[in-house]
Amino acid sequence: MTDAKAGPALGTDKPGFDRGLLPPMLLGSVLNPVNSTIIAVALVPIGRALGAPASQTAWLVSALYLATALGQPVVGRLVDLFGPRRLFLLSTGLVGVAGVVGALTPSLGVLIGARVLLGFGTCAGYPAAMALVRSEAERTGRDSPGGVLTALAVANQTVAVVGPLLGGLLIAVGGWRATFALNVPLALAAVLLGLLRLPKAEPAEDPSGGSTSGSTGGSTPRASLAARLDLPGMGLFAAMLVSLLLFLMNLHLRDWYLLALAAAAGAAFAARELRAATPFIDLRVLGGNPPLLATYGRALVAYVVSYSFLYGFTQWTEEGFGLTPFHAGLAQIPMFLLATGVSVVSGRSTSVRGKLLLGAVGQIAACLVILTLGGDSPLWTLLLVALVFGVPQGLNSLALQNSVYFQADPERTASSAGLLRTFAYVGSMVASSAAAAAFGQRADTGGLHRLAWVMLGAAVLYLLLTVFDRTLGRAPGTGTRAPD
């Protein structure tokens, strides 16, 4: 890749990707995974310090994912309309505020609030990065910026894997509050890079031909701007998602009304979006894009497995096996090393079917190994599990990301990327609920095995969704095929 400001790339008259965009893109996109994973080794110390059982500290996981699952497609749509710069700056600034609140919190309730702020604050990084990749591809005339997509995937999965180790190190040095304080320098760096590097691009044109800026002189009125934002659609989407995720957080028949509320809000949302001139989520386009819908389904079940391992297995290594938070993070180093290598090597190809199949098989194999573990297992078996999980960790996120990039409507790249994260976080909520149900008050070996059976079922479903998906590789709205 060549900096666009340096002129055309070698051997072609087309400019190269602007490498100056990479630092804010990468840093902004990893703010969410670092906060998603660093908490894994902090749950036990936080529970001990604040006198909260595992069933209550699980809200620290759920709160972030609830906020992020809701915020990602909303912020993604705003990025599509207004461009990435302003949303990136506002959101990453909120991350710094959340870091201060979390570091100084006096209670678990306030700490959960800080995690909600982190969820909303980390919403813009990934959709903004995907929108920049798309805009740079259009500017340079290079349709497949595989190196940049690989860099995004590698950065996200690397941070996701190294998060527990970083969390353990911070806890050993400064206690669990240091895992929240880390967000302050990260947010400052992201805001500074955003101010210096992100382009002040003109906002996108809406389908009716008006500017989305809301300013005078040829732009549409503020009332029309509100219509393009589809605030009623966003509200109904929020009601549907919050009700569904609250139900998933604590699966029980007594909470059936939450599922009913989710269904009612979903029906109203569908009716609204099908009538709206500029819908928040264009259900007609989405419904006519089976490859993208299949990708979202795969993301949901893949992340049930991934996050069950991240939180459930990590908690068990501390409470069921007796490792310290630092050593629990250190035990995942083999996964970090292998996942990084797998992503770098496989990222040279934009094809996805082989990555998805191998990723599914790797998840199944890892779940089977977990079923053999016990409190007296040798340490090398824990390292083996982490090593086996490194293969799907390095393949799945890259394949799913590339799928969305090629399958989504180019004008809705950011919101489509946000929806990918939403489906992933629904999967994480299922994983969190499954872990809470499997472990109860303590993460013991019996609970780990119960969780492993849930993971195995999801991994098998992921494999079946890939094997029998005849749309895989088909580009939407054309007779051609995207990289298979």
C-alpha positions in Angstrom: 0.0 0.0 0.0 1.2 3.4 -0.9 0.3 6.8 0.7 -2.1 8.5 -1.7 -0.3 11.8 -1.1 2.9 10.3 -2.4 1.4 9.6 -5.9 0.4 6.6 -7.8 1.3 3.1 -6.7 4.2 1.4 -8.4 3.3 0.0 -11.8 -0.2 1.6 -12.1 -1.7 5.0 -12.7 -4.1 4.6 -9.8 -3.3 6.1 -6.4 -2.7 3.9 -3.4 -4.5 3.7 -0.1 -3.8 6.6 2.3 -1.7 5.0 5.0 -2.2 8.0 7.2 -5.7 6.7 7.8 -4.6 3.5 9.3 -3.5 4.6 12.8 -6.9 6.1 13.8 -8.8 3.3 12.0 -7.0 0.6 13.8 -7.0 2.3 17.2 -10.6 3.2 17.0 -11.7 -0.2 15.9 -9.9 -2.0 18.8 -11.4 0.1 21.6 -14.3 -2.2 21.7 -12.5 -5.6 21.7 -10.0 -4.4 24.3 -12.8 -3.5 26.7 -14.8 -6.6 25.8 -11.9 -8.9 26.7 -9.9 -7.2 29.4 -12.9 -7.5 31.8 -12.7 -11.3 31.5 -9.9 -11.6 34.1 -11.2 -8.7 36.2 -14.6 -10.2 37.0 -13.4 -12.3 39.9 -11.3 -9.4 41.5 -14.2 -7.0 41.1 -16.6 -9.4 42.7 -14.3 -9.9 45.7 -13.7 -6.2 46.1 -17.3 -5.1 45.8 -18.9 -8.1 47.4 -20.8 -9.3 44.3 -21.3 -12.9 43.2 -20.7 -14.0 39.6 -24.4 -13.7 38.7 -24.1 -9.9 39.4 -20.6 -9.2 37.9 -21.9 -10.9 34.7 -23.8 -7.6 34.2 -20.4 -5.9 33.5 -20.2 -8.1 30.4 -23.8 -7.8 29.5 -24.0 -4.0 29.9 -21.3 -3.3 27.4 -22.7 -5.6 24.8 -26.3 -4.3 25.3 -25.1 -0.8 24.7 -22.8 -1.8 21.8 -25.3 -4.1 20.1 -27.8 -1.2 20.1 -25.3 1.5 19.2 -23.3 -0.1 16.4 -26.0 0.0 13.7 -27.3 3.4 14.8 -23.8 5.0 14.8 -23.0 3.1 11.6 -26.0 4.7 9.9 -24.9 8.1 11.2 -21.5 7.4 9.7 -23.1 6.6 6.4 -24.9 9.9 6.5 -22.4 12.3 8.0 -19.1 10.7 7.4 -16.8 9.0 9.9 -14.8 12.0 11.4 -17.3 13.7 13.7 -18.8 10.4 14.9 -15.4 9.0 15.6 -14.3 12.0 17.6 -17.5 12.2 19.7 -17.5 8.5 20.5 -13.9 8.1 21.3 -14.1 11.1 23.6 -16.9 9.3 25.5 -14.5 6.3 26.0 -12.2 8.6 28.0 -15.1 9.8 30.2 -16.2 6.2 30.9 -12.6 5.3 31.8 -12.5 8.0 34.5 -15.9 7.0 35.9 -14.9 3.3 36.0 -11.6 4.0 37.7 -13.2 6.1 40.4 -16.4 4.1 40.9 -17.6 3.5 44.5 -20.1 0.6 43.7 -21.0 -2.1 41.2 -24.0 -0.1 39.9 -21.8 2.8 38.9 -19.3 0.4 37.4 -22.0 -1.1 35.3 -23.0 2.5 34.2 -19.4 3.0 33.1 -19.5 -0.1 31.0 -22.7 1.2 29.3 -20.8 4.4 28.5 -17.9 2.4 27.1 -20.4 0.4 25.0 -21.8 3.5 23.3 -18.3 5.2 23.2 -16.7 2.3 21.3 -19.5 2.1 18.7 -18.0 4.4 16.0 -14.6 2.9 15.6 -15.3 -0.2 13.5 -18.1 1.2 11.3 -16.0 4.3 10.7 -13.0 2.1 9.7 -15.1 0.1 7.3 -16.6 3.3 5.7 -13.1 4.6 5.2 -12.0 1.4 3.6 -14.9 1.6 1.2 -14.3 5.3 0.4 -10.6 4.7 -0.2 -11.4 1.8 -2.5 -13.7 4.0 -4.5 -11.2 6.8 -4.6 -8.3 4.7 -5.7 -10.3 2.4 -8.0 -9.0 -0.7 -6.1 -12.0 -2.9 -5.5 -10.4 -5.3 -2.9 -8.2 -3.6 -0.3 -7.4 -7.0 1.2 -4.3 -5.8 3.1 -6.3 -3.2 4.9 -9.2 -5.5 5.7 -6.7 -8.0 7.0 -5.0 -5.4 9.2 -8.4 -4.5 10.7 -9.2 -8.2 11.4 -5.8 -8.9 12.8 -5.8 -5.9 15.0 -9.3 -6.7 16.4 -8.6 -10.4 17.0 -5.1 -9.8 18.4 -6.5 -7.3 20.9 -9.4 -9.6 21.7 -6.9 -12.4 22.5 -4.3 -10.4 24.3 -6.9 -8.5 26.3 -7.0 -11.1 29.2 -3.2 -11.0 29.4 -3.2 -7.2 29.4 -5.9 -7.2 32.0 -4.0 -9.6 34.3 -0.9 -7.5 34.0 -2.8 -4.3 34.8 -4.5 -6.0 37.8 -1.2 -7.2 39.1 0.3 -3.7 38.9 -2.6 -1.4 39.8 -5.6 -3.5 40.7 -8.8 -4.0 38.7 -9.4 -0.2 38.5 -6.4 0.1 36.2 -8.4 -1.9 33.5 -10.8 1.1 33.3 -8.1 3.8 33.6 -6.4 2.4 30.5 -9.2 3.9 28.5 -8.2 7.5 29.3 -4.8 7.4 27.4 -6.3 5.3 24.6 -9.2 7.7 24.1 -6.8 10.7 24.1 -4.6 9.1 21.5 -7.6 8.2 19.3 -9.1 11.7 19.5 -5.7 13.2 18.6 -5.2 10.9 15.7 -8.7 11.5 14.5 -8.2 15.2 14.5 -5.0 15.0 12.6 -5.7 12.2 10.1 -9.4 11.7 9.4 -10.6 13.6 6.3 -13.2 16.4 6.6 -15.2 14.7 3.9 -18.5 16.0 2.7 -21.5 14.0 4.1 -23.1 11.5 1.8 -26.0 12.4 -0.5 -29.3 10.9 0.4 -31.4 9.1 -2.2 -33.6 12.2 -2.7 -30.7 14.2 -3.8 -30.3 16.5 -0.8 -27.3 16.9 1.4 -27.4 15.3 4.8 -25.6 18.2 6.5 -28.7 20.1 7.4 -27.1 23.5 6.5 -28.6 26.1 4.3 -27.8 26.8 0.7 -29.0 23.8 -1.3 -29.3 21.4 1.6 -32.6 19.9 2.9 -34.5 21.2 5.9 -33.9 19.9 9.4 -37.3 18.2 9.3 -36.2 16.2 6.2 -32.9 15.4 8.0 -34.9 13.9 10.9 -36.9 11.8 8.5 -33.7 10.5 6.9 -32.4 9.5 10.3 -35.7 7.6 10.8 -35.9 8.2 14.5 -39.1 6.2 15.0 -37.4 3.2 13.3 -34.3 3.6 15.6 -36.6 3.8 18.6 -38.5 0.6 17.7 -35.2 -1.2 16.9 -33.9 -0.2 20.3 -37.1 -1.4 22.1 -36.8 -4.8 20.2 -33.2 -5.3 20.9 -33.2 -4.2 24.5 -36.2 -6.5 25.3 -34.5 -9.4 23.5 -31.2 -9.0 25.2 -32.6 -8.5 28.6 -34.4 -11.9 28.1 -31.2 -13.5 26.9 -29.2 -12.2 29.9 -31.3 -14.3 32.3 -33.2 -17.0 30.5 -36.3 -17.9 32.5 -39.9 -18.6 31.7 -41.0 -15.9 34.3 -39.5 -13.3 31.9 -41.7 -14.4 29.0 -43.1 -10.9 28.7 -39.7 -9.6 27.6 -39.8 -11.9 24.6 -43.3 -10.8 23.9 -42.3 -7.2 24.0 -39.4 -8.0 21.6 -41.7 -9.7 19.2 -44.2 -6.8 19.3 -41.5 -4.2 18.8 -40.0 -6.2 16.0 -43.3 -6.4 14.2 -43.8 -2.7 14.6 -40.2 -2.1 13.4 -40.7 -4.2 10.3 -44.0 -2.4 9.5 -42.3 1.0 9.9 -39.2 0.2 7.9 -41.2 -1.2 5.0 -43.1 2.1 4.7 -40.3 4.6 5.5 -39.0 6.5 2.5 -35.4 6.4 4.0 -35.5 3.5 6.5 -32.9 3.1 9.3 -32.4 -0.5 8.2 -33.7 -1.1 4.6 -35.5 -4.4 5.1 -36.3 -4.7 1.4 -32.6 -4.5 0.5 -31.6 -6.7 3.4 -34.3 -9.3 2.6 -33.1 -9.4 -1.0 -29.6 -10.1 0.1 -29.5 -13.8 1.3 -25.7 -13.9 1.4 -25.5 -11.1 3.9 -28.3 -12.5 6.0 -26.5 -15.9 6.1 -23.3 -14.1 7.2 -25.2 -12.4 10.1 -26.5 -15.8 11.2 -23.1 -17.4 11.1 -21.7 -14.4 13.1 -24.3 -15.0 15.9 -23.5 -18.7 16.4 -19.7 -18.2 15.9 -19.6 -15.7 18.7 -21.6 -17.8 21.0 -18.7 -20.2 21.0 -16.0 -17.5 21.0 -17.3 -15.5 23.9 -18.3 -18.6 25.9 -14.7 -19.6 25.7 -13.4 -16.1 26.5 -15.5 -15.6 29.6 -16.4 -19.1 30.7 -13.0 -20.8 30.2 -11.1 -17.8 31.7 -13.3 -17.7 34.8 -12.8 -21.5 35.2 -9.0 -21.2 35.0 -9.1 -18.8 37.9 -11.8 -20.4 40.2 -11.8 -24.0 39.0 -8.2 -24.4 38.3 -6.6 -21.9 40.7 -4.7 -19.6 38.4 -4.2 -15.9 39.2 -5.7 -13.3 36.8 -2.3 -12.7 35.3 -1.6 -16.4 34.7 -5.1 -16.9 33.4 -4.3 -14.3 30.7 -0.9 -15.8 30.1 -2.4 -19.2 29.4 -4.1 -17.7 26.3 -0.8 -16.6 24.8 -0.7 -19.7 22.5 -4.1 -18.6 21.0 -2.8 -15.1 20.5 0.3 -16.2 18.7 -1.4 -18.8 16.5 -4.4 -16.6 15.7 -2.2 -13.7 14.6 -0.2 -16.0 12.3 -3.3 -17.6 10.9 -4.9 -14.2 10.1 -1.8 -12.9 8.4 -1.3 -15.9 6.3 -5.0 -16.4 5.4 -5.5 -12.7 4.8 -3.6 -12.9 1.6 -6.7 -14.4 0.0 -10.1 -12.7 0.0 -12.0 -16.0 -0.3 -14.1 -17.0 2.7 -15.5 -20.5 2.3 -12.4 -22.3 3.3 -11.8 -20.0 6.2 -15.3 -20.6 7.5 -15.2 -24.3 7.2 -11.8 -24.6 8.9 -12.9 -22.2 11.6 -16.0 -24.3 12.3 -13.9 -27.5 12.6 -11.5 -25.8 14.9 -14.2 -24.7 17.2 -15.7 -28.2 17.4 -12.2 -29.7 18.2 -11.6 -27.1 20.9 -15.0 -27.8 22.6 -14.3 -31.6 22.6 -10.9 -30.9 24.3 -12.6 -28.7 27.0 -14.9 -31.6 27.8 -11.8 -33.6 29.0 -10.6 -30.9 31.4 -10.8 -31.1 35.2 -9.4 -29.3 38.2 -6.4 -31.7 38.3 -5.6 -31.6 34.6 -2.0 -30.8 33.7 -1.3 -27.2 32.7 -0.3 -28.2 29.2 -3.9 -29.2 28.4 -5.1 -25.7 29.1 -2.4 -24.4 26.7 -3.6 -27.0 24.1 -7.2 -25.7 24.3 -5.9 -22.2 23.8 -3.8 -23.3 20.9 -6.6 -25.1 19.2 -8.9 -22.1 19.6 -6.3 -20.0 17.9 -7.2 -21.4 14.5 -10.9 -20.4 14.5 -10.0 -17.1 16.3 -7.7 -16.2 13.4 -10.1 -17.3 10.6 -13.7 -16.5 11.6 -13.5 -12.8 12.2 -11.5 -12.2 9.0 -13.9 -14.3 6.9 -17.1 -12.7 8.4 -15.7 -9.2 7.9 -14.6 -9.8 4.3 -18.1 -11.3 3.6 -19.9 -8.2 4.8 -17.6 -5.9 2.9 -18.3 -7.7 -0.4 -22.0 -8.5 0.3 -23.2 -5.2 1.7 -24.8 -2.3 -0.3 -21.8 0.1 -0.7 -23.9 3.1 0.4 -24.6 1.3 3.7 -21.2 -0.2 4.4 -20.9 1.4 7.9 -24.4 0.4 9.1 -23.9 -3.1 7.6 -20.7 -3.4 9.5 -22.5 -2.2 12.6 -25.1 -4.9 12.2 -22.4 -7.5 11.9 -21.2 -6.4 15.4 -24.8 -6.4 16.6 -25.3 -10.0 15.7 -22.0 -10.8 17.2 -23.0 -9.2 20.5 -26.4 -11.0 20.5 -24.2 -14.1 20.3 -22.1 -12.8 23.2 -25.3 -12.2 25.3 -26.3 -15.8 24.7 -22.8 -16.9 25.7 -23.0 -14.7 28.9 -26.4 -16.1 29.8 -25.2 -19.7 29.1 -22.1 -19.1 31.3 -24.2 -17.7 34.2 -26.6 -20.6 34.0 -23.8 -23.2 33.8 -21.7 -21.8 36.6 -24.2 -20.3 39.1 -22.3 -19.0 42.1 -18.9 -20.5 41.2 -17.0 -21.4 38.0 -16.4 -25.1 38.7 -15.5 -27.9 36.4 -19.0 -29.3 36.2 -20.2 -25.9 35.0 -17.4 -25.7 32.5 -18.5 -29.0 31.0 -22.1 -27.9 30.8 -21.0 -24.7 29.0 -18.8 -26.8 26.7 -21.9 -28.7 25.5 -23.6 -25.5 24.6 -20.5 -24.3 22.8 -20.3 -27.6 20.9 -23.9 -27.3 19.7 -23.3 -23.8 18.5 -20.1 -24.9 16.7 -21.9 -27.7 14.9 -24.7 -25.3 13.8 -22.0 -22.9 12.5 -20.5 -25.7 10.4 -24.0 -26.7 9.0 -24.8 -23.0 8.2 -21.6 -22.9 6.1 -21.8 -26.3 4.5 -25.3 -25.9 3.3 -25.1 -22.2 2.3 -25.4 -22.1 -1.5 -25.4 -18.3 -1.5 -21.9 -18.1 -0.1 -19.7 -16.0 -2.4 -22.6 -14.5 -4.4 -22.5 -10.8 -4.8 -25.9 -9.1 -4.0 -27.9 -7.8 -6.9 -25.6 -9.2 -9.6 -25.1 -12.4 -11.5 -21.4 -12.5 -10.4 -19.8 -13.9 -7.4 -17.9 -12.2 -4.6 -14.7 -14.0 -3.4 -15.8 -17.5 -2.3 
